[in-house]
Amino acid sequence: MSRYVGPVCRLCRRETAASKTGEKIKLFLKGDRCLSRNCAVERRGTAPGQKTTGKSRTKVSEYGRQLREKQKMRRYYGVHETQFENYFREAARVPGQTGRTFLQLLERRLDNVVYRLNLATSRAQARQLVTHRHFRVNGRIVNIPSYVVRPGDVISIAPGSLKSTVFEANLEIAQSRRPPEWLEWNDQDKTAKVLQAPPREQIDTPVDEQLIVEYYSR
């Protein structure tokens, strides 16, 4: 499957320029750089290819708003179009609020969980670490980033990986940052447990999932 290999900062600039509230939208595609002064959104919040005046090119329709929100959420989690649509279809089959279930499915992807545990500086790095067989779920090696964890699952780092420079640096960062409340990190054993499906109030993804439901329901 192909993947986006172009400059990722332009993606954040696109979402920021499309924001009606003027809020700076950061997809955190470059890890800690997104928190620094070097962040492209901080330096230049206009859309890619747009002049420095910052004026919008055209008036955005309701469909355009829905499409923009869908693209933002897809890029935030680093999911391809077909896979993203499959997640929505799966969420639509579950009784309850489709948007919330959809968001929970994406949050419970193994690569996202690794990122939420601060064991990777970005979702792209988390995806690579999972693919390279650095993590285990319930004692078994899982190298599929899209693997969806369940409440009660225990995630651990492969013993041989703990000595690598990447994990030494990331574990040091993890000690100073707390994971969301639906995840429990055991610093002594270097393991994590999924306590529950993430409630919406504990998901800080800056999207309006209802717009995405409307996009696929049109």
C-alpha positions as YAML, in Angstrom:
chain: A
units: angstrom
residues:
- id: 1
  name: MET
  ca: [0.00, 0.00, 0.00]
- id: 2
  name: SER
  ca: [1.32, 3.46, -0.90]
- id: 3
  name: ARG
  ca: [1.92, 6.10, 1.73]
- id: 4
  name: TYR
  ca: [2.37, 9.85, 1.78]
- id: 5
  name: VAL
  ca: [6.06, 10.73, 1.60]
- id: 6
  name: GLY
  ca: [5.81, 14.47, 0.93]
- id: 7
  name: PRO
  ca: [6.41, 17.34, 3.38]
- id: 8
  name: VAL
  ca: [4.07, 16.88, 6.33]
- id: 9
  name: CYS
  ca: [4.18, 20.42, 7.71]
- id: 10
  name: ARG
  ca: [2.09, 21.63, 4.79]
- id: 11
  name: LEU
  ca: [-0.70, 19.32, 5.97]
- id: 12
  name: CYS
  ca: [-0.93, 21.17, 9.29]
- id: 13
  name: ARG
  ca: [-0.82, 24.52, 7.50]
- id: 14
  name: ARG
  ca: [-3.70, 23.43, 5.29]
- id: 15
  name: GLU
  ca: [-5.88, 22.51, 8.28]
- id: 16
  name: THR
  ca: [-4.98, 25.71, 10.16]
- id: 17
  name: ALA
  ca: [-5.87, 27.85, 7.16]
- id: 18
  name: ALA
  ca: [-9.22, 26.05, 6.83]
- id: 19
  name: SER
  ca: [-10.11, 26.60, 10.49]
- id: 20
  name: LYS
  ca: [-12.96, 29.11, 10.86]
- id: 21
  name: THR
  ca: [-11.98, 29.96, 14.43]
- id: 22
  name: GLY
  ca: [-8.41, 30.84, 13.53]
- id: 23
  name: GLU
  ca: [-7.18, 28.06, 15.82]
- id: 24
  name: LYS
  ca: [-3.75, 26.62, 15.09]
- id: 25
  name: ILE
  ca: [-4.31, 23.01, 14.08]
- id: 26
  name: LYS
  ca: [-1.35, 20.74, 14.77]
- id: 27
  name: LEU
  ca: [-1.43, 17.12, 13.64]
- id: 28
  name: PHE
  ca: [1.84, 16.37, 15.49]
- id: 29
  name: LEU
  ca: [3.33, 14.65, 12.48]
- id: 30
  name: LYS
  ca: [6.89, 15.67, 13.40]
- id: 31
  name: GLY
  ca: [6.91, 14.83, 17.08]
- id: 32
  name: ASP
  ca: [8.47, 17.32, 19.47]
- id: 33
  name: ARG
  ca: [9.24, 19.76, 16.67]
- id: 34
  name: CYS
  ca: [5.52, 20.57, 16.64]
- id: 35
  name: LEU
  ca: [5.91, 21.89, 20.20]
- id: 36
  name: SER
  ca: [8.86, 24.13, 19.34]
- id: 37
  name: ARG
  ca: [9.28, 27.48, 17.63]
- id: 38
  name: ASN
  ca: [10.35, 25.66, 14.47]
- id: 39
  name: CYS
  ca: [6.78, 24.42, 13.95]
- id: 40
  name: ALA
  ca: [5.60, 25.53, 10.49]
- id: 41
  name: VAL
  ca: [2.18, 26.47, 11.86]
- id: 42
  name: GLU
  ca: [3.80, 28.84, 14.35]
- id: 43
  name: ARG
  ca: [6.03, 30.42, 11.71]
- id: 44
  name: ARG
  ca: [3.48, 30.57, 8.91]
- id: 45
  name: GLY
  ca: [-0.18, 29.72, 9.36]
- id: 46
  name: THR
  ca: [-1.27, 30.29, 5.76]
- id: 47
  name: ALA
  ca: [-2.24, 27.44, 3.46]
- id: 48
  name: PRO
  ca: [0.43, 25.93, 1.16]
- id: 49
  name: GLY
  ca: [0.71, 28.01, -2.00]
- id: 50
  name: GLN
  ca: [-1.27, 30.86, -0.46]
- id: 51
  name: LYS
  ca: [0.03, 34.41, -0.31]
- id: 52
  name: THR
  ca: [0.96, 35.96, 3.01]
- id: 53
  name: THR
  ca: [-2.29, 37.97, 3.12]
- id: 54
  name: GLY
  ca: [-3.96, 34.90, 4.60]
- id: 55
  name: LYS
  ca: [-7.24, 35.50, 2.72]
- id: 56
  name: SER
  ca: [-9.36, 32.51, 1.88]
- id: 57
  name: ARG
  ca: [-9.57, 31.65, -1.80]
- id: 58
  name: THR
  ca: [-13.24, 30.69, -1.90]
- id: 59
  name: LYS
  ca: [-16.20, 30.31, 0.38]
- id: 60
  name: VAL
  ca: [-16.30, 26.80, 1.81]
- id: 61
  name: SER
  ca: [-19.53, 24.84, 1.35]
- id: 62
  name: GLU
  ca: [-21.03, 22.44, 3.88]
- id: 63
  name: TYR
  ca: [-19.67, 19.54, 1.85]
- id: 64
  name: GLY
  ca: [-16.27, 21.22, 1.86]
- id: 65
  name: ARG
  ca: [-16.33, 21.48, 5.66]
- id: 66
  name: GLN
  ca: [-17.20, 17.79, 5.95]
- id: 67
  name: LEU
  ca: [-14.46, 16.80, 3.51]
- id: 68
  name: ARG
  ca: [-11.89, 18.99, 5.29]
- id: 69
  name: GLU
  ca: [-12.76, 17.41, 8.65]
- id: 70
  name: LYS
  ca: [-12.48, 13.92, 7.19]
- id: 71
  name: GLN
  ca: [-9.08, 14.69, 5.69]
- id: 72
  name: LYS
  ca: [-7.86, 16.22, 8.94]
- id: 73
  name: MET
  ca: [-8.84, 13.17, 10.98]
- id: 74
  name: ARG
  ca: [-7.38, 10.77, 8.43]
- id: 75
  name: ARG
  ca: [-4.06, 12.57, 8.39]
- id: 76
  name: TYR
  ca: [-4.03, 12.92, 12.16]
- id: 77
  name: TYR
  ca: [-4.00, 9.14, 12.57]
- id: 78
  name: GLY
  ca: [-2.01, 8.44, 9.41]
- id: 79
  name: VAL
  ca: [-4.66, 6.16, 7.88]
- id: 80
  name: HIS
  ca: [-5.20, 5.66, 4.15]
- id: 81
  name: GLU
  ca: [-8.54, 6.41, 2.52]
- id: 82
  name: THR
  ca: [-9.78, 2.84, 2.06]
- id: 83
  name: GLN
  ca: [-8.77, 1.80, 5.56]
- id: 84
  name: PHE
  ca: [-10.35, 4.95, 6.99]
- id: 85
  name: GLU
  ca: [-13.65, 4.18, 5.26]
- id: 86
  name: ASN
  ca: [-13.53, 0.58, 6.51]
- id: 87
  name: TYR
  ca: [-13.20, 1.85, 10.09]
- id: 88
  name: PHE
  ca: [-16.29, 3.99, 9.57]
- id: 89
  name: ARG
  ca: [-18.29, 1.07, 8.20]
- id: 90
  name: GLU
  ca: [-17.26, -1.03, 11.19]
- id: 91
  name: ALA
  ca: [-18.29, 1.76, 13.58]
- id: 92
  name: ALA
  ca: [-21.63, 2.18, 11.79]
- id: 93
  name: ARG
  ca: [-22.51, -1.46, 12.55]
- id: 94
  name: VAL
  ca: [-22.12, -0.92, 16.28]
- id: 95
  name: PRO
  ca: [-25.21, 0.36, 18.17]
- id: 96
  name: GLY
  ca: [-24.76, 3.83, 19.66]
- id: 97
  name: GLN
  ca: [-23.06, 7.01, 18.47]
- id: 98
  name: THR
  ca: [-21.23, 6.18, 15.26]
- id: 99
  name: GLY
  ca: [-18.86, 9.15, 15.48]
- id: 100
  name: ARG
  ca: [-17.70, 8.29, 18.96]
- id: 101
  name: THR
  ca: [-17.25, 4.60, 18.12]
- id: 102
  name: PHE
  ca: [-15.33, 5.59, 14.98]
- id: 103
  name: LEU
  ca: [-12.96, 7.76, 16.99]
- id: 104
  name: GLN
  ca: [-12.50, 5.04, 19.61]
- id: 105
  name: LEU
  ca: [-11.50, 2.51, 16.94]
- id: 106
  name: LEU
  ca: [-8.80, 4.83, 15.64]
- id: 107
  name: GLU
  ca: [-7.58, 5.59, 19.15]
- id: 108
  name: ARG
  ca: [-7.23, 1.89, 19.93]
- id: 109
  name: ARG
  ca: [-4.91, 1.23, 16.98]
- id: 110
  name: LEU
  ca: [-1.65, -0.16, 18.35]
- id: 111
  name: ASP
  ca: [0.50, 2.53, 16.73]
- id: 112
  name: ASN
  ca: [-1.66, 5.25, 18.28]
- id: 113
  name: VAL
  ca: [-1.56, 3.54, 21.69]
- id: 114
  name: VAL
  ca: [2.24, 3.42, 21.51]
- id: 115
  name: TYR
  ca: [2.23, 7.14, 20.71]
- id: 116
  name: ARG
  ca: [-0.21, 7.90, 23.53]
- id: 117
  name: LEU
  ca: [2.06, 6.05, 25.94]
- id: 118
  name: ASN
  ca: [4.88, 8.42, 24.90]
- id: 119
  name: LEU
  ca: [6.96, 5.48, 23.66]
- id: 120
  name: ALA
  ca: [7.32, 7.21, 20.30]
- id: 121
  name: THR
  ca: [7.71, 10.87, 19.40]
- id: 122
  name: SER
  ca: [5.15, 10.68, 16.59]
- id: 123
  name: ARG
  ca: [2.63, 8.26, 15.15]
- id: 124
  name: ALA
  ca: [4.92, 7.72, 12.18]
- id: 125
  name: GLN
  ca: [7.72, 6.58, 14.50]
- id: 126
  name: ALA
  ca: [5.25, 4.45, 16.47]
- id: 127
  name: ARG
  ca: [4.12, 2.78, 13.25]
- id: 128
  name: GLN
  ca: [7.71, 1.99, 12.34]
- id: 129
  name: LEU
  ca: [8.53, 0.61, 15.80]
- id: 130
  name: VAL
  ca: [5.49, -1.68, 15.71]
- id: 131
  name: THR
  ca: [6.34, -2.89, 12.21]
- id: 132
  name: HIS
  ca: [9.88, -3.71, 13.35]
- id: 133
  name: ARG
  ca: [8.49, -6.07, 16.03]
- id: 134
  name: HIS
  ca: [9.47, -4.04, 19.08]
- id: 135
  name: PHE
  ca: [6.14, -4.55, 20.91]
- id: 136
  name: ARG
  ca: [4.15, -7.40, 22.35]
- id: 137
  name: VAL
  ca: [0.46, -7.61, 23.20]
- id: 138
  name: ASN
  ca: [-0.37, -10.12, 25.92]
- id: 139
  name: GLY
  ca: [3.07, -11.66, 25.48]
- id: 140
  name: ARG
  ca: [2.80, -12.13, 21.71]
- id: 141
  name: ILE
  ca: [4.72, -10.07, 19.16]
- id: 142
  name: VAL
  ca: [2.39, -7.89, 17.10]
- id: 143
  name: ASN
  ca: [3.85, -6.13, 14.07]
- id: 144
  name: ILE
  ca: [0.59, -4.77, 12.64]
- id: 145
  name: PRO
  ca: [0.15, -1.04, 13.37]
- id: 146
  name: SER
  ca: [-3.60, -1.24, 12.73]
- id: 147
  name: TYR
  ca: [-4.08, -3.92, 15.40]
- id: 148
  name: VAL
  ca: [-6.94, -2.76, 17.65]
- id: 149
  name: VAL
  ca: [-6.30, -3.31, 21.35]
- id: 150
  name: ARG
  ca: [-9.06, -4.26, 23.78]
- id: 151
  name: PRO
  ca: [-9.68, -3.47, 27.45]
- id: 152
  name: GLY
  ca: [-7.47, -5.74, 29.55]
- id: 153
  name: ASP
  ca: [-4.72, -6.06, 26.95]
- id: 154
  name: VAL
  ca: [-1.16, -5.69, 28.26]
- id: 155
  name: ILE
  ca: [1.39, -4.03, 26.00]
- id: 156
  name: SER
  ca: [5.09, -4.57, 26.60]
- id: 157
  name: ILE
  ca: [8.37, -3.77, 24.91]
- id: 158
  name: ALA
  ca: [10.43, -6.65, 23.57]
- id: 159
  name: PRO
  ca: [13.32, -7.30, 26.03]
- id: 160
  name: GLY
  ca: [15.99, -6.83, 23.39]
- id: 161
  name: SER
  ca: [14.55, -3.46, 22.38]
- id: 162
  name: LEU
  ca: [14.83, -1.86, 25.82]
- id: 163
  name: LYS
  ca: [18.58, -1.38, 25.37]
- id: 164
  name: SER
  ca: [18.26, 0.50, 22.07]
- id: 165
  name: THR
  ca: [19.04, 4.23, 22.01]
- id: 166
  name: VAL
  ca: [15.57, 5.01, 20.62]
- id: 167
  name: PHE
  ca: [13.78, 3.44, 23.55]
- id: 168
  name: GLU
  ca: [16.21, 4.83, 26.09]
- id: 169
  name: ALA
  ca: [15.40, 8.33, 24.87]
- id: 170
  name: ASN
  ca: [11.65, 7.73, 24.56]
- id: 171
  name: LEU
  ca: [11.37, 6.10, 27.98]
- id: 172
  name: GLU
  ca: [13.08, 9.10, 29.51]
- id: 173
  name: ILE
  ca: [10.46, 11.34, 27.90]
- id: 174
  name: ALA
  ca: [7.66, 8.99, 29.01]
- id: 175
  name: GLN
  ca: [8.65, 9.47, 32.65]
- id: 176
  name: SER
  ca: [7.81, 13.18, 32.43]
- id: 177
  name: ARG
  ca: [4.53, 12.80, 30.53]
- id: 178
  name: ARG
  ca: [1.37, 11.08, 31.67]
- id: 179
  name: PRO
  ca: [-0.62, 8.87, 29.30]
- id: 180
  name: PRO
  ca: [-4.41, 9.33, 29.02]
- id: 181
  name: GLU
  ca: [-6.47, 7.87, 31.86]
- id: 182
  name: TRP
  ca: [-7.76, 4.94, 29.81]
- id: 183
  name: LEU
  ca: [-4.17, 3.62, 29.70]
- id: 184
  name: GLU
  ca: [-2.11, 2.56, 32.71]
- id: 185
  name: TRP
  ca: [1.70, 2.65, 32.50]
- id: 186
  name: ASN
  ca: [3.88, 0.58, 34.83]
- id: 187
  name: ASP
  ca: [7.26, 2.28, 34.79]
- id: 188
  name: GLN
  ca: [8.93, -0.49, 36.80]
- id: 189
  name: ASP
  ca: [7.96, -3.30, 34.44]
- id: 190
  name: LYS
  ca: [7.85, -1.08, 31.34]
- id: 191
  name: THR
  ca: [4.39, -2.38, 30.50]
- id: 192
  name: ALA
  ca: [1.03, -0.76, 29.86]
- id: 193
  name: LYS
  ca: [-2.54, -1.96, 30.34]
- id: 194
  name: VAL
  ca: [-5.65, -0.89, 28.46]
- id: 195
  name: LEU
  ca: [-8.16, -0.11, 31.19]
- id: 196
  name: GLN
  ca: [-11.16, 0.71, 29.01]
- id: 197
  name: ALA
  ca: [-12.27, 2.01, 25.66]
- id: 198
  name: PRO
  ca: [-11.29, 5.70, 25.58]
- id: 199
  name: PRO
  ca: [-14.18, 8.03, 26.56]
- id: 200
  name: ARG
  ca: [-14.67, 10.97, 24.20]
- id: 201
  name: GLU
  ca: [-13.65, 13.48, 26.86]
- id: 202
  name: GLN
  ca: [-10.24, 11.78, 27.13]
- id: 203
  name: ILE
  ca: [-9.55, 12.00, 23.38]
- id: 204
  name: ASP
  ca: [-7.89, 15.28, 22.49]
- id: 205
  name: THR
  ca: [-8.12, 14.82, 18.72]
- id: 206
  name: PRO
  ca: [-9.19, 18.24, 17.38]
- id: 207
  name: VAL
  ca: [-11.98, 17.03, 15.11]
- id: 208
  name: ASP
  ca: [-15.76, 17.21, 14.91]
- id: 209
  name: GLU
  ca: [-16.57, 13.57, 14.24]
- id: 210
  name: GLN
  ca: [-20.22, 14.41, 13.49]
- id: 211
  name: LEU
  ca: [-19.14, 16.19, 10.31]
- id: 212
  name: ILE
  ca: [-17.42, 13.00, 9.21]
- id: 213
  name: VAL
  ca: [-20.55, 10.97, 9.91]
- id: 214
  name: GLU
  ca: [-22.51, 13.43, 7.77]
- id: 215
  name: TYR
  ca: [-19.89, 13.13, 5.01]
- id: 216
  name: TYR
  ca: [-20.28, 9.37, 4.75]
- id: 217
  name: SER
  ca: [-24.06, 9.49, 5.23]
- id: 218
  name: ARG
  ca: [-24.77, 11.87, 2.35]
...
